[in-house]
């Protein structure tokens, strides 16, 4: 697995961003760490349902 860190810019409505920060603070994470956590969960669920991702 490539350990290189890439940057992605997203557009997110301000109310949702505020909620993200609230949830992240509650979980003891930064907003960035919370997004990474959620992405990892999503990918893990996908792979569990559909199998390994090959590219």
Backbone atoms as SQL, in Angstrom:
CREATE TABLE atoms (id INTEGER PRIMARY KEY, chain TEXT, resi INTEGER, resn TEXT, atom TEXT, x REAL, y REAL, z REAL);
INSERT INTO atoms VALUES
  (1, 'A', 1, 'UNK', 'N', 0.847, -1.186, 0.000),
  (2, 'A', 1, 'UNK', 'CA', 0.000, 0.000, 0.000),
  (3, 'A', 1, 'UNK', 'C', 0.885, 1.239, 0.000),
  (4, 'A', 2, 'UNK', 'N', 0.576, 2.180, -0.844),
  (5, 'A', 2, 'UNK', 'CA', 1.338, 3.414, -0.939),
  (6, 'A', 2, 'UNK', 'C', 1.052, 4.279, 0.277),
  (7, 'A', 3, 'UNK', 'N', 2.086, 4.624, 1.026),
  (8, 'A', 3, 'UNK', 'CA', 1.930, 5.434, 2.239),
  (9, 'A', 3, 'UNK', 'C', 2.009, 6.928, 1.953),
  (10, 'A', 4, 'UNK', 'N', 2.168, 7.304, 0.681),
  (11, 'A', 4, 'UNK', 'CA', 2.227, 8.716, 0.339),
  (12, 'A', 4, 'UNK', 'C', 0.893, 9.375, 0.676),
  (13, 'A', 5, 'UNK', 'N', 0.959, 10.536, 1.269),
  (14, 'A', 5, 'UNK', 'CA', -0.255, 11.264, 1.652),
  (15, 'A', 5, 'UNK', 'C', -0.638, 12.203, 0.512),
  (16, 'A', 6, 'UNK', 'N', -1.882, 12.126, 0.092),
  (17, 'A', 6, 'UNK', 'CA', -2.415, 13.005, -0.946),
  (18, 'A', 6, 'UNK', 'C', -3.420, 13.951, -0.305),
  (19, 'A', 7, 'UNK', 'N', -3.629, 15.061, -0.932),
  (20, 'A', 7, 'UNK', 'CA', -4.568, 16.057, -0.446),
  (21, 'A', 7, 'UNK', 'C', -5.778, 16.110, -1.374),
  (22, 'A', 8, 'UNK', 'N', -6.959, 16.231, -0.783),
  (23, 'A', 8, 'UNK', 'CA', -8.197, 16.343, -1.546),
  (24, 'A', 8, 'UNK', 'C', -8.970, 17.543, -1.000),
  (25, 'A', 9, 'UNK', 'N', -9.470, 18.346, -1.885),
  (26, 'A', 9, 'UNK', 'CA', -10.281, 19.491, -1.488),
  (27, 'A', 9, 'UNK', 'C', -11.747, 19.140, -1.727),
  (28, 'A', 10, 'UNK', 'N', -12.593, 19.434, -0.747),
  (29, 'A', 10, 'UNK', 'CA', -14.027, 19.180, -0.927),
  (30, 'A', 10, 'UNK', 'C', -14.802, 20.460, -0.616),
  (31, 'A', 11, 'UNK', 'N', -15.959, 20.560, -1.222),
  (32, 'A', 11, 'UNK', 'CA', -16.880, 21.651, -0.914),
  (33, 'A', 11, 'UNK', 'C', -17.956, 21.067, -0.016),
  (34, 'A', 12, 'UNK', 'N', -18.199, 21.729, 1.105),
  (35, 'A', 12, 'UNK', 'CA', -19.156, 21.221, 2.077),
  (36, 'A', 12, 'UNK', 'C', -19.957, 22.402, 2.631),
  (37, 'A', 13, 'UNK', 'N', -21.270, 22.255, 2.704),
  (38, 'A', 13, 'UNK', 'CA', -22.079, 23.347, 3.249),
  (39, 'A', 13, 'UNK', 'C', -21.643, 23.673, 4.690),
  (40, 'A', 14, 'UNK', 'N', -21.641, 24.957, 5.007),
  (41, 'A', 14, 'UNK', 'CA', -21.163, 25.394, 6.322),
  (42, 'A', 14, 'UNK', 'C', -21.873, 24.713, 7.496),
  (43, 'A', 15, 'UNK', 'N', -23.197, 24.565, 7.457),
  (44, 'A', 15, 'UNK', 'CA', -23.839, 23.884, 8.595),
  (45, 'A', 15, 'UNK', 'C', -23.331, 22.445, 8.791),
  (46, 'A', 16, 'UNK', 'N', -23.108, 21.742, 7.695),
  (47, 'A', 16, 'UNK', 'CA', -22.595, 20.376, 7.785),
  (48, 'A', 16, 'UNK', 'C', -21.161, 20.371, 8.305),
  (49, 'A', 17, 'UNK', 'N', -20.360, 21.334, 7.871),
  (50, 'A', 17, 'UNK', 'CA', -18.986, 21.445, 8.364),
  (51, 'A', 17, 'UNK', 'C', -18.970, 21.695, 9.869),
  (52, 'A', 18, 'UNK', 'N', -19.851, 22.562, 10.341),
  (53, 'A', 18, 'UNK', 'CA', -19.945, 22.821, 11.784),
  (54, 'A', 18, 'UNK', 'C', -20.319, 21.543, 12.531),
  (55, 'A', 19, 'UNK', 'N', -21.241, 20.770, 11.962),
  (56, 'A', 19, 'UNK', 'CA', -21.628, 19.503, 12.593),
  (57, 'A', 19, 'UNK', 'C', -20.473, 18.507, 12.582),
  (58, 'A', 20, 'UNK', 'N', -19.730, 18.475, 11.489),
  (59, 'A', 20, 'UNK', 'CA', -18.554, 17.606, 11.419),
  (60, 'A', 20, 'UNK', 'C', -17.566, 17.961, 12.520),
  (61, 'A', 21, 'UNK', 'N', -17.284, 19.242, 12.693),
  (62, 'A', 21, 'UNK', 'CA', -16.372, 19.667, 13.749),
  (63, 'A', 21, 'UNK', 'C', -16.897, 19.282, 15.127),
  (64, 'A', 22, 'UNK', 'N', -18.201, 19.403, 15.332),
  (65, 'A', 22, 'UNK', 'CA', -18.802, 19.028, 16.609),
  (66, 'A', 22, 'UNK', 'C', -18.595, 17.542, 16.890),
  (67, 'A', 23, 'UNK', 'N', -18.905, 16.707, 15.898),
  (68, 'A', 23, 'UNK', 'CA', -18.751, 15.256, 16.054),
  (69, 'A', 23, 'UNK', 'C', -17.285, 14.902, 16.261),
  (70, 'A', 24, 'UNK', 'N', -16.409, 15.503, 15.483),
  (71, 'A', 24, 'UNK', 'CA', -14.981, 15.230, 15.613),
  (72, 'A', 24, 'UNK', 'C', -14.491, 15.597, 17.018),
  (73, 'A', 25, 'UNK', 'N', -14.875, 16.754, 17.507),
  (74, 'A', 25, 'UNK', 'CA', -14.487, 17.164, 18.866),
  (75, 'A', 25, 'UNK', 'C', -15.004, 16.162, 19.894),
  (76, 'A', 26, 'UNK', 'N', -16.239, 15.755, 19.741),
  (77, 'A', 26, 'UNK', 'CA', -16.839, 14.787, 20.663),
  (78, 'A', 26, 'UNK', 'C', -16.051, 13.480, 20.670),
  (79, 'A', 27, 'UNK', 'N', -15.601, 13.050, 19.492),
  (80, 'A', 27, 'UNK', 'CA', -14.857, 11.795, 19.353),
  (81, 'A', 27, 'UNK', 'C', -13.370, 11.956, 19.663),
  (82, 'A', 28, 'UNK', 'N', -12.940, 13.184, 19.950),
  (83, 'A', 28, 'UNK', 'CA', -11.536, 13.425, 20.262),
  (84, 'A', 28, 'UNK', 'C', -10.630, 13.408, 19.046),
  (85, 'A', 29, 'UNK', 'N', -11.197, 13.789, 17.906),
  (86, 'A', 29, 'UNK', 'CA', -10.439, 13.803, 16.659),
  (87, 'A', 29, 'UNK', 'C', -10.476, 15.195, 16.048),
  (88, 'A', 30, 'UNK', 'N', -9.524, 15.453, 15.161),
  (89, 'A', 30, 'UNK', 'CA', -9.609, 16.650, 14.320),
  (90, 'A', 30, 'UNK', 'C', -10.650, 16.367, 13.236),
  (91, 'A', 31, 'UNK', 'N', -11.075, 17.404, 12.551),
  (92, 'A', 31, 'UNK', 'CA', -12.017, 17.205, 11.451),
  (93, 'A', 31, 'UNK', 'C', -11.385, 16.322, 10.374),
  (94, 'A', 32, 'UNK', 'N', -10.101, 16.541, 10.081),
  (95, 'A', 32, 'UNK', 'CA', -9.413, 15.725, 9.084),
  (96, 'A', 32, 'UNK', 'C', -9.389, 14.258, 9.504),
  (97, 'A', 33, 'UNK', 'N', -9.039, 14.004, 10.764),
  (98, 'A', 33, 'UNK', 'CA', -9.001, 12.615, 11.253),
  (99, 'A', 33, 'UNK', 'C', -10.384, 11.984, 11.231),
  (100, 'A', 34, 'UNK', 'N', -11.402, 12.765, 11.519),
  (101, 'A', 34, 'UNK', 'CA', -12.773, 12.242, 11.490),
  (102, 'A', 34, 'UNK', 'C', -13.158, 11.853, 10.069),
  (103, 'A', 35, 'UNK', 'N', -12.814, 12.683, 9.094),
  (104, 'A', 35, 'UNK', 'CA', -13.111, 12.366, 7.694),
  (105, 'A', 35, 'UNK', 'C', -12.373, 11.098, 7.276),
  (106, 'A', 36, 'UNK', 'N', -11.099, 10.980, 7.639),
  (107, 'A', 36, 'UNK', 'CA', -10.342, 9.762, 7.307),
  (108, 'A', 36, 'UNK', 'C', -10.966, 8.533, 7.953),
  (109, 'A', 37, 'UNK', 'N', -11.407, 8.659, 9.192),
  (110, 'A', 37, 'UNK', 'CA', -12.068, 7.564, 9.896),
  (111, 'A', 37, 'UNK', 'C', -13.327, 7.129, 9.136),
  (112, 'A', 38, 'UNK', 'N', -14.126, 8.103, 8.725),
  (113, 'A', 38, 'UNK', 'CA', -15.368, 7.791, 8.011),
  (114, 'A', 38, 'UNK', 'C', -15.094, 7.175, 6.643),
  (115, 'A', 39, 'UNK', 'N', -14.075, 7.664, 5.948),
  (116, 'A', 39, 'UNK', 'CA', -13.713, 7.085, 4.656),
  (117, 'A', 39, 'UNK', 'C', -13.255, 5.637, 4.828),
  (118, 'A', 40, 'UNK', 'N', -12.421, 5.392, 5.842),
  (119, 'A', 40, 'UNK', 'CA', -11.959, 4.015, 6.096),
  (120, 'A', 40, 'UNK', 'C', -13.137, 3.084, 6.405),
  (121, 'A', 41, 'UNK', 'N', -14.091, 3.573, 7.188),
  (122, 'A', 41, 'UNK', 'CA', -15.286, 2.773, 7.482),
  (123, 'A', 41, 'UNK', 'C', -16.050, 2.453, 6.208),
  (124, 'A', 42, 'UNK', 'N', -16.235, 3.446, 5.360),
  (125, 'A', 42, 'UNK', 'CA', -16.971, 3.271, 4.112),
  (126, 'A', 42, 'UNK', 'C', -16.287, 2.248, 3.213),
  (127, 'A', 43, 'UNK', 'N', -14.972, 2.378, 3.072),
  (128, 'A', 43, 'UNK', 'CA', -14.223, 1.459, 2.214),
  (129, 'A', 43, 'UNK', 'C', -14.267, 0.044, 2.791),
  (130, 'A', 44, 'UNK', 'N', -14.116, -0.107, 4.096),
  (131, 'A', 44, 'UNK', 'CA', -14.162, -1.427, 4.727),
  (132, 'A', 44, 'UNK', 'C', -15.527, -2.085, 4.502),
  (133, 'A', 45, 'UNK', 'N', -16.608, -1.305, 4.652),
  (134, 'A', 45, 'UNK', 'CA', -17.953, -1.843, 4.417),
  (135, 'A', 45, 'UNK', 'C', -18.129, -2.257, 2.958),
  (136, 'A', 46, 'UNK', 'N', -17.610, -1.452, 2.046),
  (137, 'A', 46, 'UNK', 'CA', -17.702, -1.779, 0.627),
  (138, 'A', 46, 'UNK', 'C', -16.979, -3.094, 0.337),
  (139, 'A', 47, 'UNK', 'N', -15.748, -3.208, 0.863),
  (140, 'A', 47, 'UNK', 'CA', -14.956, -4.412, 0.605),
  (141, 'A', 47, 'UNK', 'C', -15.596, -5.645, 1.250),
  (142, 'A', 48, 'UNK', 'N', -16.215, -5.469, 2.397),
  (143, 'A', 48, 'UNK', 'CA', -16.894, -6.587, 3.046),
  (144, 'A', 48, 'UNK', 'C', -18.060, -7.077, 2.185),
  (145, 'A', 49, 'UNK', 'N', -18.751, -6.142, 1.559),
  (146, 'A', 49, 'UNK', 'CA', -19.905, -6.483, 0.747),
  (147, 'A', 49, 'UNK', 'C', -19.518, -6.965, -0.662),
  (148, 'A', 50, 'UNK', 'N', -18.487, -6.333, -1.252),
  (149, 'A', 50, 'UNK', 'CA', -18.171, -6.573, -2.667),
  (150, 'A', 50, 'UNK', 'C', -16.828, -7.256, -2.900),
  (151, 'A', 51, 'UNK', 'N', -16.048, -7.422, -1.870),
  (152, 'A', 51, 'UNK', 'CA', -14.733, -8.042, -2.033),
  (153, 'A', 51, 'UNK', 'C', -13.645, -7.004, -2.206),
  (154, 'A', 52, 'UNK', 'N', -12.436, -7.523, -2.389),
  (155, 'A', 52, 'UNK', 'CA', -11.258, -6.662, -2.489),
  (156, 'A', 52, 'UNK', 'C', -11.383, -5.685, -3.659),
  (157, 'A', 53, 'UNK', 'N', -10.785, -4.536, -3.477),
  (158, 'A', 53, 'UNK', 'CA', -10.724, -3.533, -4.528),
  (159, 'A', 53, 'UNK', 'C', -9.382, -3.677, -5.219),
  (160, 'A', 54, 'UNK', 'N', -9.410, -3.920, -6.514),
  (161, 'A', 54, 'UNK', 'CA', -8.183, -4.080, -7.280),
  (162, 'A', 54, 'UNK', 'C', -8.067, -2.980, -8.302),
  (163, 'A', 55, 'UNK', 'N', -6.889, -2.396, -8.392),
  (164, 'A', 55, 'UNK', 'CA', -6.648, -1.346, -9.391),
  (165, 'A', 55, 'UNK', 'C', -5.201, -1.349, -9.785);
